[in-house]
Amino acid sequence: MASDPHTAVLEALPHRPPFLFVDRIVERTPSSIVTEWHVPHDLECFKGHYPGHPVLPGVIACEFAFQSAAIFFAEVRSKRALPGSLPVLARIDEARFKKIVQPGETLRAEV
């Protein structure tokens, strides 16, 4: 992976703005990865999701976690994937949220 954290994210994921929710890889070991995303104040969904008291939709917080996991598995996937294949998430079971996420906060995923 690239030494620049942003480049490493772009190399590992097919996602691009405005649907890229991982800013940087904080730490990576053979058995784990830690990523962060600073939730911007101007994120498009904040215009209509609780106007005046913006709340990050849970599905976007989930997507951040999924992208983090995808980065972790990207190296393995590149060695085993069929040419032209596209990995996608098929199911979410029992997602739970501990708190509301608002603009300006930083989310951290430990996978």
Residue pairs with C-beta under 8 A, 6 or more apart in sequence:
1 8
1 11
1 12
1 25
1 28
1 75
2 8
2 11
5 23
5 24
5 25
6 23
6 24
8 25
8 71
9 20
9 22
9 23
9 24
9 25
9 35
9 71
10 16
10 20
11 74
12 70
12 71
12 74
12 75
13 20
13 22
13 67
13 70
13 71
13 74
14 86
15 21
15 67
18 44
19 63
20 67
21 37
21 60
21 63
21 64
21 67
22 35
22 36
22 37
22 64
22 67
22 68
22 71
22 109
23 35
23 36
23 37
23 38
24 35
24 36
25 33
25 34
25 35
25 71
26 34
26 35
26 36
26 108
27 33
27 34
28 34
28 72
32 72
32 110
32 111
33 68
33 69
33 71
33 72
33 109
33 110
33 111
34 108
34 109
34 110
34 111
35 64
35 67
35 68
35 71
35 108
35 109
35 111
36 106
36 107
36 108
36 109
37 64
37 106
37 107
37 109
38 104
38 105
38 106
39 56
39 101
39 102
39 103
39 104
39 105
39 106
39 107
40 103
41 103
41 104
43 56
43 60
43 103
45 56
45 57
45 60
46 54
46 56
46 103
49 55
49 56
49 57
54 102
54 103
55 100
55 101
55 102
56 100
56 101
56 102
56 103
58 95
58 97
61 97
61 101
61 107
62 92
62 95
64 107
64 109
65 109
65 111
66 89
68 109
68 111
69 109
69 111
70 87
72 111
73 87
77 87
81 87
101 107
